[in-house]
Amino acid sequence: MSSLPILLGLQSTPTAPATNHAIAYLIGNWFFAHGVLSTRPAKRLYRLDHNVAPREDLSKYGDAAVQAGKISRTQLNRLKRQEAAHANAMEGLPLFVAAIVVALITGLPNETINGIGLWYTLSRVAFGLAYVGIESEAWSFLRSLLWWSGNISCITGLVLSGKRL
């Protein structure tokens, strides 16, 4: 029976090297950024989705939907935070892709690449949940900590790769 670190590719066994999960982390984080955090399904559910200019849905029609009783102010604010989390995930993805690609090119060990991928993924998922779910100013700093954690994972990958050049 495999242990979790071996399954995740964080450790190798005496008979087999760690499996490289770089592509799975890249695809998973792309799907998370573009799909899971997307507000399109929720906006369609609330009938706030206007395909002509979907990036303006919440700013242009959100307050009117609240005033008309279609959604609550809390729902609108949550959608706005989700939209911001989505944009942030999209903005952060290129740094992660660069860190993984450079790690692969420089031949970092699979355990290291998988560790960076897992670290980034857990940080970004927790960040997304915190961004969407946290309404308190005081607790919002947890979101910032999680944002930095994800970025530091990428910087770590780039620094370790740079040492191999």
C-alpha positions in Angstrom: 0.0 0.0 0.0 1.4 3.4 -1.0 1.8 6.2 1.5 0.4 9.6 0.7 3.8 11.3 0.0 4.7 8.5 -2.5 1.2 8.8 -4.2 1.6 12.6 -4.4 5.1 12.2 -5.9 6.8 13.9 -2.9 8.9 10.8 -2.2 10.4 8.1 -4.3 10.8 4.4 -3.3 14.0 2.3 -3.4 12.7 0.7 -6.6 11.0 3.6 -8.4 11.5 7.3 -8.8 8.7 9.7 -7.9 6.2 10.2 -10.6 6.2 13.7 -12.1 2.8 15.4 -11.7 3.7 18.7 -13.3 1.2 18.4 -16.2 -1.6 17.5 -13.7 -0.8 20.6 -11.6 -0.7 22.8 -14.7 -4.1 21.5 -16.0 -5.7 21.5 -12.5 -4.7 25.1 -11.8 -5.8 26.2 -15.2 -9.2 24.5 -14.7 -9.4 26.0 -11.2 -8.6 29.6 -12.4 -10.8 29.5 -15.5 -13.6 27.2 -14.4 -14.1 26.8 -10.7 -13.7 30.5 -9.9 -15.6 31.7 -12.9 -18.8 33.7 -12.0 -20.5 32.8 -15.2 -22.6 29.9 -13.8 -23.8 31.9 -10.8 -24.5 35.0 -12.9 -26.6 32.9 -15.3 -28.4 31.4 -12.4 -29.2 34.9 -11.1 -30.0 36.1 -14.6 -27.2 38.7 -14.5 -25.2 37.2 -17.4 -25.1 39.4 -20.5 -22.9 37.9 -23.1 -22.4 41.1 -25.0 -20.2 42.5 -22.2 -20.0 39.9 -19.4 -17.2 41.7 -17.6 -19.6 44.5 -16.9 -22.4 42.3 -15.5 -21.9 43.0 -11.8 -20.9 46.6 -12.1 -23.6 47.5 -14.6 -26.5 45.3 -13.5 -25.7 44.2 -9.9 -27.1 47.1 -8.0 -30.3 47.1 -10.1 -30.7 43.3 -9.4 -30.4 44.0 -5.7 -32.9 46.9 -5.9 -35.3 44.7 -7.9 -35.0 41.9 -5.3 -33.5 39.4 -7.7 -30.5 38.9 -5.4 -29.4 40.1 -2.0 -26.6 42.6 -1.3 -24.7 39.7 0.3 -25.0 37.6 -2.8 -23.8 40.5 -5.0 -20.8 41.2 -2.8 -19.9 37.5 -2.8 -20.1 37.4 -6.6 -17.9 40.5 -6.8 -15.3 38.8 -4.5 -15.5 35.6 -6.6 -15.0 37.7 -9.8 -11.9 39.3 -8.1 -10.6 35.8 -7.0 -11.1 34.6 -10.6 -9.1 37.5 -12.0 -6.4 37.1 -9.4 -6.1 33.3 -10.2 -5.8 34.2 -13.9 -3.1 36.8 -13.1 -1.1 34.4 -10.9 -1.2 31.4 -13.3 1.6 32.6 -15.7 4.1 32.8 -12.8 3.2 29.2 -11.8 3.5 28.0 -15.4 6.9 29.7 -15.7 8.1 28.1 -12.4 7.0 24.6 -13.4 8.4 24.9 -17.0 11.7 26.3 -15.8 11.9 23.5 -13.1 11.3 20.9 -15.8 13.9 22.4 -18.2 16.5 22.6 -15.5 15.9 19.1 -14.3 14.7 19.6 -10.8 13.9 16.4 -9.1 10.3 15.2 -9.5 9.8 15.4 -5.7 10.7 19.1 -5.8 8.5 19.9 -8.8 5.5 18.0 -7.2 6.1 19.8 -3.9 6.0 23.2 -5.6 2.9 22.2 -7.5 1.1 20.9 -4.4 2.2 24.0 -2.4 0.9 26.4 -5.0 -2.3 24.4 -5.6 -3.2 24.3 -1.9 -2.3 27.9 -1.4 -4.5 29.0 -4.4 -7.5 26.9 -3.5 -7.3 28.2 0.1 -6.9 31.7 -1.3 -9.9 31.3 -3.5 -12.1 30.1 -0.7 -10.9 32.8 1.6 -11.4 35.5 -1.0 -15.0 34.4 -1.7 -15.9 33.5 1.8 -14.3 36.1 4.0 -16.2 39.3 4.5 -14.4 40.7 7.6 -11.6 43.2 7.2 -9.6 41.6 10.0 -9.8 38.1 8.5 -9.1 39.3 5.0 -5.4 39.4 5.9 -5.5 35.6 5.9 -6.3 35.9 2.2 -3.2 38.0 1.7 -1.0 35.5 3.5 -2.4 32.7 1.3 -1.7 34.9 -1.8 1.9 35.3 -0.7 2.2 31.6 0.0 1.3 30.7 -3.6 3.7 33.3 -5.0 6.5 32.1 -2.7 6.1 28.6 -4.0 6.7 29.9 -7.5 9.7 32.0 -6.5 11.1 29.0 -4.6 10.8 26.9 -7.8 12.5 29.6 -9.9 15.4 30.1 -7.3 16.0 26.4 -7.1 16.0 26.1 -10.9 18.3 29.1 -11.2 20.9 27.3 -9.0 21.0 24.6 -11.6 21.8 26.9 -14.5 
